[in-house]
């Protein structure tokens, strides 16, 4: 079963567990029923922005949409960590490599955001919490409350997640960013 199909199954399970119709969830997430149906059937690939809105409408974080394996909770081995592809399109992708397991009660979440050239959130995101990051490779344009910042290898950032924010890779090489959120968002 591919990643898109698993994502769709988890969204459908969460929606049904909350006794929500497709129409209700689409309305609360600000997307069309058709788009949501495609996502649930593994035929659509929503943007990061849409996934945030779906997760929020479900009263969940994005990690619960992907339901990665928790491992033993202490060590996450190289090559065995869960990868979640958030967007598709040639040169437009964002992949999250989970560094922390998605376990109930955790207050911290860390990923490596792998952002292909041209990859972006496709719109602003806002949610509770705080975020910090460190650019491992490549470059990233981070926009917070309309102010854009071009970050390069070795640069770091921190901001309140309730502020409107977005990011994109304006470069020609893949960016890899260590990204930490509290509370868990993805």
N, C-alpha and C positions, 0 to 999 in steps of 0.2 A: 504494500500500500504506500502511495507516495505522500510526501509532506502536505501537499494541498488537500488531499483527501482526508488525512488525519486531522488537519486544522478544521476542515468543514464538519467532520464528525463531532469534534469537541465543542464547536460553537453550537451545533444542533442539540447536543446533550445538555449543555448549560441552558440554552433557551427553553427546552422542554422541561427541565428541572425547575425552572422559574415560572412555568405555565404561561409562557409568552407565545403569541402567534408570530409568524414570520412578519406580518404587517406591523405588529406592535414593536418588535425589535428594530425593524427597518426605520420606523418612524422615530424611535428614540435615538438611534444611531445616526440619523440624518443621511440615509442612503436608500436606494430603491429596493423594493422587494425582489425584483429580478436579479439585482446584483447580489443581494444576500443569499438568494436561492442558489445562484451559481457558486458562491463561496461554500455553502453548506454541502453542495454536491461535488466539490473538488474541481470545479471547472472555472472558477474565478480566482484571481490573485489580488486581493485588496491592498491598497497603499497602507503604509504605517499609520497615517492619519485616520483612515477608516477603521483599522484594527483597534486603535485606541478608543474610538467612539463606540465600537461594538462591545469591547471589554467593559467600558464604563457603563453602558446601558445594561449589561448583564450583571453589574455589581462585582466584577472580577478584575484581575490584572491580566496582562497579556500572557504571562507565563501559563496561566490556567487554560488559555486557548490552545496552546501547543502541547501542554501536559508532558514536559520532558521527563525522562527517567531520573530519579533522584540519586542513583548510585548508592554508595554507603553513607553519603552525607558528609564525609570528611575529605576524601580525595576524589578529584575529577581528573582522570588520566587523559593525556594528550591523545588525540585521535578517537577518544571514546566519549567526548563531551557532545551534548545535544546541539545540533545546528538547526536554526529555524530561518527559512527564507521568507522575508517579509514582502518583497515586491519582485516583480518579474520584468522581463524585457532586456534585450541585449544591452549590456553596459548600463543598466538602470537599477541593478539589484542592491538590496541590503540584506545581509545575513547576520544573524546574532549567534555567537558561539557562547553558550551558557557556561559561566565559570562557577556559579553557585547553583545548587539544586533548588527547585521550586517546591518547597515544603511548607505546610501550614504553620503560621506563627513566625516565619522568618521576617526580619525587619530590614534586611539588606539584600540587594541583588546586584550582581556584576556580570557583565558580558564583554566580549570583544565584538564591537560593531565592525563588520567588514563591508565597506561601502565602495561599490564599483564606480568608476568615473561616470558622472552624470546621475548617480543614485541619490535619492533625496526622500524626505518625509512627505513630499507633495502636499505641503500645507502646514499650518501651525498646529502644535500640540500643547496642551496644558493639563496638569493634574496635580494632585497633592504631592508634597515631598521636596527632596533636594537631589541634585545630580552633580556628579563630578566626573571628570574624564582626563585622559592623557593620550595624546596622539602618538601612537607607536610607529606608524609609517604613513607616508602620503600627506595629503592636506584635507582639511575640512572647513567649510564655511558654516559657522554656527551663528544663527540669528536669534536674539533674545529681545523681546519687546521692540522689534523693528531695527535694532542695532546689530549690524553684521560684523563678525570677527573672523578673519582668515587665520586658521591655526595650522601650523606645520609640525613636523616631527619634533617631539620634545616639548611642545606647548601643552598646557593644561587649562582646565576650565572648571568653574563651579557656579551654579545658579539655583534659584528657587524654582522648582518645577511648576508652580502655579502661574508663572509668567509665560506668555505665549512664546513658543520656541520652535525652531525647525533647524534642519541641517541638510547639507548637500556636499557632494564631492565635486568641486569645480576643476579638479586636476585631471591628469591623463593616466595616472596609476591608481591602483586600488589603495584605499585608505584603511588602516586598521586602528581602531580607537578603543582603549580600555575605558569602559563606561560603567559607572556605579550609580545606582538609584536607591533611595530609601524613602518611603517603603517600596517594596517590589512593584514595578509597573509593567514589565514585560513578562 
